[in-house]
Amino acid sequence: MNIHQDIPSKPWQNRYVTYRRLWLDAAMARFSPEMRGVVIDLGGKRSEKRGTFQPPEYQADMWLYINLDLQTSPDLFADVTKTPLKTQIADSIICTEVLEHLPAPQACVDEMHRLLHDGGQVFASVPFFYPVHADPYDFQRFTEDGIRHLFRDFKLVEVYRMGGYAGVLGLIVELGISGVVGNTYFDKLMRWLMKWTSRLLFHYDLRAFGRESAAWQKFTTGYFIKAVR
């Protein structure tokens, strides 16, 4: 499946955040028609959302946000590794950009497996080449092998790369712009050069993605996962 084909032709418009968030928004939009029935968003934020993806809550029978951050307006204040919900209650579970923040990510994946009924689906994402971003902690990064090990109890696991080598380079440049804090002519020039260098790399990455050399396919900003119980 080519998730990158869903990224808009002018990605710098409409609540643009980062190149990695573009991939996440595109992946979530691609799979959104499958988010039906009882949907549980583990670690998701009802408020203070980032990016352009709007959860299709209208097509679900129930959509629950579970979080330990009250500022995000969760429906249930609970630990994502041990919720008070009944076994096999969910049709779909969303868990995006959460597992890296947990000291025991396997416990969260096991909880997903417990909450889903047979045939239920998980839609998750994790970073790979990405800076430390504590929320409130940042414990680890995952390879595809590590992801498949975490989801080993699921009968089907699909893992999608979110960008390639040029995208990783561009993301590093893009995120580094905020580190140029001065207001001299040189600082302004540096920020301008970094912005357009990153965008050039992103455009190349989207055009080349899926056709890269084997060496370049070892690079990605992160992974999107669809797993079926």
Backbone as numpy.savetxt, mean C-alpha at the origin, in Angstrom:
# Nx Ny Nz CAx CAy CAz Cx Cy Cz
-1.53 -9.33 -14.18 -2.38 -8.14 -14.18 -1.49 -6.90 -14.18
-1.79 -5.94 -15.05 -0.99 -4.73 -15.17 -1.64 -3.59 -14.40
-1.36 -3.51 -13.11 -1.95 -2.48 -12.28 -1.55 -1.09 -12.75
-0.33 -0.96 -13.29 0.16 0.37 -13.65 -0.64 1.00 -14.77
-1.39 0.20 -15.52 -2.22 0.76 -16.59 -3.36 1.61 -16.03
-3.67 1.46 -14.75 -4.73 2.25 -14.12 -4.23 3.57 -13.55
-2.92 3.81 -13.63 -2.38 5.08 -13.15 -2.69 6.15 -14.19
-3.24 7.29 -13.78 -3.66 8.31 -14.74 -2.50 8.87 -15.55
-2.83 9.37 -16.75 -1.79 9.90 -17.63 -1.16 11.17 -17.09
-1.89 11.91 -16.25 -1.36 13.11 -15.60 -1.43 12.92 -14.09
-0.54 12.11 -13.56 -0.64 11.71 -12.15 -0.39 12.82 -11.15
0.17 13.97 -11.58 0.54 15.01 -10.63 -0.66 15.87 -10.23
-1.82 15.52 -10.73 -3.03 16.26 -10.39 -3.87 15.46 -9.40
-4.87 16.08 -8.83 -5.87 15.40 -8.02 -5.30 14.70 -6.79
-4.89 15.50 -5.81 -4.45 14.99 -4.50 -3.23 14.07 -4.61
-2.29 14.41 -5.46 -1.08 13.61 -5.60 -0.28 13.63 -4.29
0.22 12.46 -3.87 1.01 12.37 -2.64 2.43 11.95 -2.98
2.63 10.71 -3.40 3.93 10.21 -3.83 3.72 9.19 -4.95
4.82 8.84 -5.60 4.74 7.84 -6.67 4.24 6.51 -6.12
4.68 6.12 -4.96 4.22 4.86 -4.39 2.72 4.89 -4.11
2.21 6.02 -3.63 0.77 6.13 -3.38 -0.02 6.03 -4.68
0.55 6.48 -5.80 -0.11 6.31 -7.09 -0.36 4.83 -7.37
0.64 4.02 -7.12 0.51 2.58 -7.34 -0.53 1.97 -6.41
-0.52 2.39 -5.16 -1.48 1.86 -4.20 -2.91 2.25 -4.59
-3.11 3.50 -4.97 -4.44 3.94 -5.39 -4.91 3.14 -6.61
-3.99 2.91 -7.56 -4.35 2.17 -8.77 -4.71 0.73 -8.45
-3.94 0.10 -7.56 -4.21 -1.29 -7.18 -5.55 -1.41 -6.45
-5.81 -0.50 -5.54 -7.07 -0.55 -4.80 -8.26 -0.30 -5.72
-8.10 0.61 -6.67 -9.18 0.87 -7.62 -9.44 -0.34 -8.50
-8.37 -1.04 -8.90 -8.52 -2.22 -9.76 -9.32 -3.31 -9.06
-9.08 -3.49 -7.76 -9.74 -4.57 -7.03 -11.00 -4.13 -6.28
-11.33 -2.85 -6.35 -12.47 -2.35 -5.58 -13.80 -3.05 -5.89
-14.06 -3.50 -7.14 -15.32 -4.21 -7.38 -15.48 -5.48 -6.56
-14.37 -6.03 -6.05 -14.42 -7.27 -5.27 -14.60 -7.00 -3.77
-14.64 -5.74 -3.39 -14.77 -5.39 -1.97 -16.25 -5.28 -1.62
-16.84 -6.43 -1.30 -18.28 -6.49 -1.05 -18.56 -7.29 0.22
-19.83 -7.32 0.61 -20.22 -8.05 1.80 -19.74 -7.34 3.05
-19.17 -8.08 3.99 -18.60 -7.50 5.20 -17.12 -7.23 4.94
-16.75 -5.96 4.95 -15.37 -5.55 4.66 -14.76 -4.98 5.94
-13.59 -5.48 6.29 -12.88 -5.01 7.48 -11.56 -4.38 7.04
-11.33 -3.14 7.44 -10.09 -2.44 7.12 -9.23 -2.42 8.37
-8.25 -3.31 8.43 -7.35 -3.41 9.57 -6.29 -2.32 9.50
-6.32 -1.42 10.46 -5.34 -0.34 10.48 -5.70 0.81 9.56
-6.88 0.74 8.93 -7.29 1.78 8.00 -7.80 3.03 8.71
-7.87 4.12 7.96 -8.27 5.40 8.52 -9.56 5.88 7.86
-10.59 6.04 8.67 -11.83 6.61 8.15 -11.63 8.08 7.80
-10.86 8.78 8.60 -10.55 10.18 8.34 -9.05 10.32 8.09
-8.65 11.48 7.59 -7.24 11.77 7.32 -6.64 10.80 6.30
-7.42 10.47 5.29 -6.93 9.56 4.25 -5.93 10.27 3.35
-5.07 9.48 2.72 -4.12 10.00 1.76 -4.45 9.43 0.39
-4.06 10.14 -0.67 -4.27 9.63 -2.01 -5.68 9.88 -2.53
-5.98 9.25 -3.66 -7.24 9.50 -4.36 -8.26 8.38 -4.22
-7.85 7.22 -3.74 -8.79 6.10 -3.69 -9.89 6.36 -2.67
-11.12 6.18 -3.11 -12.28 6.32 -2.24 -12.91 4.95 -2.03
-12.88 4.41 -0.81 -13.41 3.07 -0.56 -14.88 2.97 -1.00
-15.24 1.93 -1.73 -16.62 1.76 -2.20 -17.53 1.22 -1.10
-17.67 1.99 -0.03 -18.46 1.54 1.12 -19.92 1.31 0.74
-20.39 2.00 -0.29 -21.78 1.90 -0.71 -22.14 0.50 -1.21
-21.15 -0.27 -1.70 -21.45 -1.58 -2.24 -21.26 -2.70 -1.22
-20.84 -2.34 -0.01 -20.63 -3.33 1.05 -21.84 -3.38 1.98
-22.08 -4.56 2.57 -23.13 -4.67 3.58 -22.69 -4.01 4.89
-21.39 -4.09 5.16 -20.81 -3.47 6.36 -19.35 -3.19 6.08
-18.87 -2.03 6.53 -17.46 -1.65 6.33 -16.94 -1.16 7.66
-16.02 -1.92 8.26 -15.51 -1.60 9.59 -14.04 -1.17 9.53
-13.74 -0.04 10.16 -12.36 0.41 10.31 -11.90 0.04 11.72
-10.77 -0.65 11.80 -10.21 -1.04 13.09 -8.84 -0.40 13.25
-8.67 0.34 14.34 -7.44 1.09 14.53 -7.28 1.43 16.01
-6.03 1.64 16.41 -5.76 2.08 17.78 -5.54 3.59 17.87
-5.74 4.28 16.75 -5.58 5.73 16.70 -6.97 6.36 16.64
-7.41 6.92 17.74 -8.75 7.50 17.80 -8.92 8.69 16.87
-7.83 9.35 16.49 -7.93 10.49 15.60 -8.36 10.10 14.19
-8.28 8.82 13.86 -8.68 8.36 12.53 -10.14 7.92 12.49
-10.86 8.10 13.59 -12.30 7.79 13.68 -12.62 6.32 13.37
-11.98 5.37 14.06 -12.27 3.96 13.79 -13.66 3.56 14.28
-14.20 2.54 13.63 -15.46 1.96 14.12 -15.21 1.10 15.35
-14.01 0.51 15.39 -13.66 -0.37 16.50 -12.25 -0.06 16.96
-12.11 0.30 18.21 -10.79 0.59 18.79 -10.22 -0.74 19.27
-9.30 -1.31 18.48 -8.77 -2.63 18.81 -7.44 -2.85 18.11
-6.65 -3.78 18.65 -5.38 -4.20 18.07 -5.67 -5.06 16.85
-5.00 -4.77 15.72 -5.27 -5.52 14.49 -4.79 -6.97 14.57
-3.99 -7.30 15.58 -3.53 -8.68 15.71 -4.45 -9.52 16.59
-5.43 -8.85 17.24 -6.33 -9.58 18.13 -7.61 -8.79 18.30
-8.52 -8.95 17.37 -9.78 -8.20 17.42 -10.82 -9.00 18.21
-11.87 -8.34 18.71 -12.92 -9.03 19.44 -14.02 -9.60 18.53
-13.80 -9.61 17.23 -14.81 -10.05 16.28 -14.89 -11.57 16.19
-16.04 -12.06 15.75 -16.25 -13.50 15.61 -15.42 -14.08 14.47
-15.17 -15.37 14.55 -14.42 -16.09 13.51 -15.24 -16.18 12.23
-14.57 -16.04 11.10 -15.16 -16.16 9.75 -16.37 -15.24 9.57
-16.16 -13.99 9.94 -17.23 -12.99 9.81 -17.10 -12.15 8.54
-15.91 -12.13 7.93 -15.63 -11.16 6.86 -15.59 -11.79 5.48
-15.99 -10.99 4.49 -15.85 -11.36 3.08 -14.55 -10.82 2.50
-14.17 -9.62 2.94 -12.94 -8.99 2.45 -12.24 -8.30 3.61
-10.92 -8.31 3.56 -10.11 -7.57 4.54 -9.11 -6.72 3.78
-9.01 -5.47 4.20 -8.02 -4.54 3.65 -6.98 -4.28 4.73
-5.71 -4.32 4.32 -4.63 -4.08 5.28 -3.45 -3.46 4.52
-3.54 -2.17 4.26 -2.53 -1.51 3.43 -1.57 -0.68 4.28
-0.27 -0.88 4.03 0.79 -0.12 4.70 0.69 -0.23 6.21
0.44 -1.44 6.69 0.27 -1.69 8.12 1.30 -2.68 8.65
1.55 -3.76 7.93 2.36 -4.87 8.46 3.77 -4.46 8.85
4.33 -3.47 8.15 5.69 -3.05 8.48 5.76 -2.35 9.84
4.62 -1.89 10.34 4.58 -1.18 11.61 4.34 -2.09 12.81
4.19 -3.38 12.56 3.86 -4.31 13.63 5.09 -5.13 14.03
5.35 -5.28 15.33 6.48 -6.11 15.76 6.25 -7.59 15.45
4.98 -7.99 15.33 4.65 -9.39 15.02 3.64 -9.42 13.86
4.09 -9.17 12.62 3.16 -9.13 11.49 2.44 -10.45 11.24
3.07 -11.57 11.60 2.42 -12.86 11.40 1.12 -12.95 12.20
1.09 -12.34 13.38 -0.12 -12.36 14.20 -1.26 -11.66 13.49
-0.96 -10.59 12.77 -1.99 -9.87 12.02 -2.49 -10.70 10.85
-1.59 -11.34 10.13 -1.99 -12.20 9.00 -2.82 -13.38 9.50
-2.44 -13.95 10.63 -3.22 -15.05 11.21 -4.61 -14.57 11.61
-4.71 -13.33 12.09 -6.01 -12.77 12.45 -6.87 -12.57 11.21
-6.27 -12.15 10.12 -7.01 -12.04 8.86 -7.59 -13.39 8.46
-6.76 -14.42 8.56 -7.20 -15.77 8.20 -8.36 -16.20 9.09
-8.31 -15.88 10.36 -9.39 -16.25 11.28 -10.68 -15.51 10.95
-10.58 -14.23 10.61 -11.76 -13.41 10.39 -12.47 -13.72 9.08
-11.74 -14.20 8.08 -12.33 -14.45 6.76 -13.05 -15.79 6.71
-14.15 -15.82 5.99 -14.77 -17.11 5.71 -14.05 -17.74 4.51
-14.26 -19.00 4.23 -13.62 -19.67 3.11 -13.98 -18.94 1.81
-12.97 -18.64 1.04 -13.17 -17.88 -0.20 -13.05 -16.38 0.00
-12.97 -15.94 1.25 -12.79 -14.51 1.52 -11.41 -14.04 1.09
-11.29 -12.73 0.84 -10.07 -12.19 0.24 -9.42 -11.10 1.10
-8.10 -11.06 1.03 -7.30 -10.00 1.64 -6.73 -9.13 0.53
-6.77 -7.83 0.72 -6.10 -6.88 -0.16 -5.14 -6.08 0.72
-3.84 -6.28 0.51 -2.85 -5.70 1.41 -1.70 -5.10 0.60
-0.91 -4.29 1.27 0.28 -3.74 0.64 1.36 -3.53 1.69
2.61 -3.62 1.23 3.76 -3.38 2.11 4.84 -2.67 1.30
5.62 -1.81 1.93 6.73 -1.16 1.23 7.95 -2.08 1.16
8.84 -1.78 0.22 10.12 -2.48 0.15 11.25 -1.45 0.14
11.50 -0.78 -0.99 12.45 0.33 -1.00 11.69 1.58 -0.58
11.77 1.92 0.69 11.04 3.08 1.20 11.68 3.51 2.51
11.74 4.82 2.77 12.40 5.30 4.00 11.67 4.85 5.26
12.35 4.95 6.37 11.73 4.69 7.67 10.59 5.68 7.88
9.43 5.16 8.25 8.27 6.03 8.51 7.50 5.47 9.71
7.89 5.91 10.88 7.32 5.40 12.12 5.86 5.83 12.28
5.00 4.87 12.69 3.57 5.16 12.87 2.95 4.24 13.92
3.36 4.22 15.17 4.44 5.04 15.74 5.82 4.40 15.58
5.88 3.15 15.07 7.16 2.47 14.86 7.21 1.91 13.44
8.42 1.60 13.00 8.62 0.99 11.69 9.62 -0.15 11.90
9.13 -1.40 11.79 9.94 -2.54 12.21 10.66 -3.28 11.09
10.08 -3.35 9.86 10.68 -4.22 8.86 10.20 -3.92 7.44
10.87 -4.56 6.47 10.47 -4.56 5.07 10.31 -6.02 4.63
9.57 -6.24 3.53 9.26 -7.60 3.11 9.65 -7.83 1.66
10.24 -8.98 1.38 10.46 -9.45 0.02 9.25 -10.27 -0.40
9.21 -10.65 -1.68 8.09 -11.50 -2.13 8.11 -12.84 -1.41
9.30 -13.40 -1.19 9.37 -14.66 -0.44 8.84 -14.49 0.97
9.18 -13.37 1.60 8.70 -13.11 2.95 7.18 -12.97 3.00
6.62 -12.33 1.98 5.16 -12.17 1.90 4.48 -13.52 1.76
4.99 -14.35 0.86 4.38 -15.66 0.65 4.49 -16.54 1.89
5.55 -16.35 2.66 5.66 -17.08 3.91 4.62 -16.60 4.92
4.43 -15.28 5.01 3.43 -14.74 5.93 2.03 -15.27 5.61
1.71 -15.38 4.31 0.38 -15.79 3.87 0.32 -17.26 3.48
1.19 -18.07 4.04 1.31 -19.47 3.65 0.04 -20.29 3.93
-0.81 -19.86 4.85 -2.02 -20.61 5.17 -3.17 -20.28 4.22
-2.99 -19.32 3.33 -4.01 -18.97 2.35 -3.84 -19.85 1.12
-4.95 -20.20 0.48 -4.88 -21.15 -0.64 -4.42 -20.50 -1.94
-4.54 -19.17 -2.04 -4.09 -18.46 -3.23 -3.48 -17.14 -2.81
-2.26 -16.87 -3.29 -1.58 -15.61 -2.97 -1.02 -15.02 -4.27
-1.47 -13.81 -4.61 -0.95 -13.09 -5.76 -0.16 -11.89 -5.25
1.06 -11.72 -5.77 1.93 -10.63 -5.31 2.31 -9.78 -6.53
2.07 -8.49 -6.44 2.33 -7.56 -7.54 3.37 -6.54 -7.13
4.36 -6.34 -8.00 5.34 -5.27 -7.77 4.68 -3.91 -7.99
5.09 -2.94 -7.19 4.56 -1.58 -7.30 5.69 -0.66 -7.79
5.94 -0.71 -9.09 7.02 0.08 -9.68 8.30 -0.73 -9.80
9.21 -0.23 -10.63 10.48 -0.92 -10.87 11.68 -0.07 -10.50
12.82 -0.39 -11.13 14.10 0.24 -10.79 14.06 1.76 -10.94
13.58 2.24 -12.10 13.53 3.70 -12.31 12.57 4.35 -11.32
11.50 3.64 -10.99 10.55 4.17 -10.01 11.15 4.29 -8.63
11.99 3.32 -8.26 12.67 3.38 -6.96 13.61 4.59 -6.92
14.38 4.78 -7.99 15.28 5.93 -8.04 14.49 7.23 -7.94
13.40 7.30 -8.71 12.59 8.51 -8.69 11.97 8.78 -7.33
11.53 7.71 -6.67 10.91 7.87 -5.35 11.91 8.39 -4.33
13.14 7.87 -4.39 14.18 8.34 -3.48 14.45 9.83 -3.70
14.52 10.23 -4.97 14.74 11.65 -5.28 13.55 12.47 -4.81
12.35 12.00 -5.10 11.13 12.73 -4.74 11.02 12.95 -3.23
11.22 11.89 -2.48 11.10 12.00 -1.02 12.24 12.81 -0.42
13.35 12.91 -1.14 14.47 13.69 -0.64 14.30 15.19 -0.81
13.30 15.60 -1.61 13.10 17.03 -1.84 12.84 17.77 -0.53
12.07 17.14 0.37 11.74 17.79 1.63 12.96 18.01 2.51
14.05 17.32 2.19 15.27 17.49 2.98 16.09 18.71 2.58
15.74 19.32 1.45 16.42 20.56 1.03 15.62 21.72 1.59
16.00 22.19 2.76 15.14 23.09 3.54 15.50 24.56 3.38
16.60 24.87 2.75 17.00 26.28 2.64 16.16 27.04 1.63
16.41 28.34 1.56 15.66 29.19 0.63 16.58 30.01 -0.25
17.83 29.54 -0.40 18.76 30.21 -1.29 18.44 29.84 -2.73
19.07 30.53 -3.67 18.88 30.22 -5.10 19.29 28.77 -5.37
20.39 28.35 -4.76 20.86 26.97 -4.97 19.85 25.96 -4.43
19.28 26.24 -3.25 18.28 25.34 -2.66 17.06 25.22 -3.57
16.58 26.37 -4.07 15.42 26.37 -4.96 15.72 25.61 -6.24
16.91 25.80 -6.76 17.31 25.09 -7.98 17.37 23.59 -7.73
17.92 23.20 -6.58 18.00 21.79 -6.23 16.61 21.15 -6.16
15.67 21.83 -5.51 14.31 21.30 -5.40 13.66 21.17 -6.77
13.87 22.16 -7.62 13.30 22.12 -8.98 13.90 20.96 -9.78
15.21 20.82 -9.72 15.87 19.73 -10.45 15.44 18.37 -9.93
15.31 18.24 -8.61 14.90 16.97 -8.02 13.46 16.62 -8.41
12.58 17.63 -8.43 11.18 17.37 -8.80 11.09 16.84 -10.22
11.75 17.51 -11.16 11.61 17.10 -12.55 12.43 15.86 -12.88
13.53 15.64 -12.15 14.27 14.38 -12.30 13.41 13.20 -11.86
12.74 13.35 -10.73 11.90 12.26 -10.24 10.76 11.99 -11.21
10.14 13.02 -11.73 9.02 12.81 -12.65 9.46 12.17 -13.95
10.63 12.53 -14.44 11.16 11.89 -15.64 11.39 10.40 -15.39
11.93 10.07 -14.24 12.15 8.67 -13.88 10.82 7.93 -13.74
9.80 8.58 -13.18 8.50 7.94 -13.03 7.88 7.64 -14.40
7.96 8.61 -15.31 7.40 8.39 -16.64 8.10 7.23 -17.33
9.43 7.18 -17.19 10.17 6.07 -17.80 9.77 4.74 -17.16
9.61 4.75 -15.84 9.26 3.52 -15.13 7.90 2.99 -15.60
6.93 3.86 -15.77 5.61 3.42 -16.21 5.65 2.88 -17.64
6.49 3.47 -18.48 6.59 3.01 -19.87 7.34 1.67 -19.97
8.35 1.49 -19.11 9.20 0.29 -19.19 8.71 -0.85 -18.32
7.80 -0.58 -17.40 7.42 -1.60 -16.41 6.87 -2.85 -17.09
7.38 -4.01 -16.62 6.98 -5.29 -17.19 7.87 -5.75 -18.32
8.71 -4.85 -18.83 9.62 -5.20 -19.92 11.08 -5.01 -19.50
11.31 -4.81 -18.21 12.67 -4.55 -17.73 13.54 -5.81 -17.80
14.82 -5.61 -17.66 15.74 -6.73 -17.58 15.51 -7.47 -16.26
16.01 -8.70 -16.20 15.86 -9.49 -14.98 16.52 -8.80 -13.79
17.63 -8.11 -14.04 18.33 -7.40 -12.96 17.46 -6.26 -12.40
16.77 -5.55 -13.27 15.94 -4.43 -12.83 14.65 -4.91 -12.16
14.20 -6.09 -12.48 12.97 -6.60 -11.89 13.14 -6.96 -10.41
14.37 -6.90 -9.92 14.61 -7.15 -8.50 14.32 -5.92 -7.65
13.99 -4.81 -8.30 13.75 -3.55 -7.59 12.27 -3.20 -7.63
11.76 -2.69 -6.53 10.39 -2.19 -6.49 10.21 -1.32 -5.25
9.23 -0.43 -5.31 8.94 0.40 -4.12 8.23 -0.42 -3.06
7.57 -1.49 -3.47 6.82 -2.32 -2.53 5.95 -3.32 -3.27
5.05 -3.96 -2.54 4.22 -5.02 -3.12 2.76 -4.85 -2.73
1.90 -5.23 -3.68 0.47 -5.32 -3.39 0.10 -6.80 -3.38
-0.73 -7.20 -2.44 -1.05 -8.61 -2.25 -2.55 -8.83 -2.31
-2.95 -9.86 -3.07 -4.31 -10.39 -2.99 -4.19 -11.85 -2.54
-4.83 -12.17 -1.43 -4.77 -13.53 -0.89 -6.19 -14.04 -0.64
-6.42 -15.30 -0.97 -7.73 -15.91 -0.81 -7.64 -17.01 0.22
-8.55 -16.97 1.20 -8.56 -17.98 2.26 -9.09 -19.32 1.73
